[in-house]
């Protein structure tokens, strides 16, 4: 039962403050508003957005997944860092037990930000994960990231 870990670094023209705010402080409001074709709603199942809170993202009909549940493990608003665990998703099937994600936004030289992520996939007992399938799923997540980035570029007053 080997875990698979991916490290990524993405450059972004948007400041760390604005990206962090959009993706980790106000995503429950922003995502359904700017992506109604993909996200129905985001609801807190427990907590208020602080560590230990559990949030469920409900996706629009017709997608590959209906929902994903995330538990916030830690959040550092001053340093734009967040660690959360995907604890359930109907797309996991009998393969993935959970996924731990660590995200940090840093100021980039000349403006914008650098987003550093580490994702560790923990398989269910006896399962060997397929790296290609995981990469395909990660590309979809990057699509959400890019959509938010583009929205913030087009709306420079949001979270300014």
Secondary structure in CASP SS format (residue, H / E / C, confidence):
PFRMAT SS
TARGET T0000
AUTHOR 0000-0000-0000
METHOD secondary structure of the structure
MODEL  1
X C 1.00
X C 1.00
X C 1.00
X E 1.00
X E 1.00
X E 1.00
X E 1.00
X E 1.00
X E 1.00
X E 1.00
X E 1.00
X E 1.00
X C 1.00
X C 1.00
X C 1.00
X H 1.00
X H 1.00
X H 1.00
X H 1.00
X H 1.00
X H 1.00
X H 1.00
X H 1.00
X H 1.00
X H 1.00
X C 1.00
X H 1.00
X H 1.00
X H 1.00
X H 1.00
X H 1.00
X H 1.00
X H 1.00
X H 1.00
X C 1.00
X C 1.00
X C 1.00
X C 1.00
X E 1.00
X E 1.00
X E 1.00
X E 1.00
X E 1.00
X E 1.00
X E 1.00
X E 1.00
X C 1.00
X C 1.00
X C 1.00
X C 1.00
X C 1.00
X C 1.00
X C 1.00
X E 1.00
X E 1.00
X E 1.00
X E 1.00
X E 1.00
X E 1.00
X C 1.00
X C 1.00
X C 1.00
X C 1.00
X C 1.00
X C 1.00
X C 1.00
X E 1.00
X E 1.00
X E 1.00
X E 1.00
X E 1.00
X E 1.00
X E 1.00
X E 1.00
X E 1.00
X E 1.00
X C 1.00
X C 1.00
X C 1.00
X C 1.00
X E 1.00
X E 1.00
X E 1.00
X E 1.00
X E 1.00
X E 1.00
X E 1.00
X E 1.00
X E 1.00
X C 1.00
X C 1.00
X C 1.00
X C 1.00
X C 1.00
X C 1.00
X E 1.00
X E 1.00
X E 1.00
X E 1.00
X E 1.00
X E 1.00
X E 1.00
X E 1.00
X E 1.00
X E 1.00
X E 1.00
X E 1.00
X C 1.00
X C 1.00
X C 1.00
X C 1.00
X C 1.00
X E 1.00
X E 1.00
X E 1.00
X E 1.00
X E 1.00
X E 1.00
X E 1.00
X E 1.00
X E 1.00
X E 1.00
X E 1.00
X C 1.00
X C 1.00
X C 1.00
X C 1.00
X C 1.00
X C 1.00
X C 1.00
X H 1.00
X H 1.00
X H 1.00
X H 1.00
X H 1.00
X H 1.00
X H 1.00
X H 1.00
X H 1.00
X H 1.00
X H 1.00
X H 1.00
X H 1.00
X H 1.00
X H 1.00
X H 1.00
X H 1.00
X H 1.00
X H 1.00
X H 1.00
X H 1.00
X H 1.00
X H 1.00
X H 1.00
X C 1.00
X C 1.00
X C 1.00
X C 1.00
X C 1.00
X C 1.00
END
